[in-house]
């Protein structure tokens, strides 16, 4: 009595361990397929080896050419061939892919198709109808949750937006707008951060940085400011520093002549401005200040009075100063 094939009962569809998204091209995607073969009356076929042929289509029926296939399990060793399907208890378990008999990639076919239907043909019989739609697990070949992800040898490329709601760990470099990042985070273009940014080391920027709605120009001089207020006295020696005392000390070296020492020297000669703010004795019309000597570690201030008859002469007085120099 001749038996005819009636159907293939699908038991499960799943992926072989490892998704292509993170595998090199040599590790192409495959599909693990399990099924049951019966005759027209529903009786199981005799156990043994069978030739089974698989192909992928974009519709449940019709069409002239499959998007992938055939992939033939006939014991052949050429591309697109695999070992005979071994029927045990009317059931078989086979691996489909990764290339068909024309060397087309299963990965490429799945990526290019919005829907995929698997057609099965056993031996010389007509293809089993209907075709089986490929659902969840094998469709993960497309990584539908991030459809613009492209695998490559060293990582993953994303064309478009990428949202991460939890934690993400990357052992290599991340490039935004830069396909060849040279640092842990390499951004080409503008970056917008709506929260706080904490840096435990140095932060280097080439260009402008906006903080608190104000532009901070970087890439120029790194400056330091020291200010102070010194009370003059009639005797040589240390002077009282009422403002800036942790950062400077001062002493009188002669009448109207004072030396201000910086606790931490500048790395270069600073720019200094000073002014006297106490009036001299009666008859003095004005007090003015001259910066005599400047070094990275100190500055010499001289104060003069402009008398009504005798002209300019040194005068002791309190004074304020501001020094700006390289840090």
Secondary structure, 3 states (H helix, E strand, C coil): CCCCEEEEEEEEEEECCCCHHHCCCCCCCCEEEEEEEEECCCCECCCEEECEEEEEECCCCCCCCCCEEEEEECCCCCCCEECCEEEECCEEEEEECCECCCCCEHHHHHHHCCCCEEEEEECCCCCCCCCEECCHHHHHHHCHHHCCEEECCCCEEECCCCCCCCCCCCCCCEEECCCCCCCCEEECCCCCCCCCCCCCCCCCCCCEEEECCEEEECCCCCEEEEEEEEECCCCCEECEEEECCCCEEEEEEECCEEEEEECCCCCCCCEEEEEECCCCCCCEEEEEEEEEEECCCEEEEEEEEEECCCCEEECCCCEEEEEEEEC
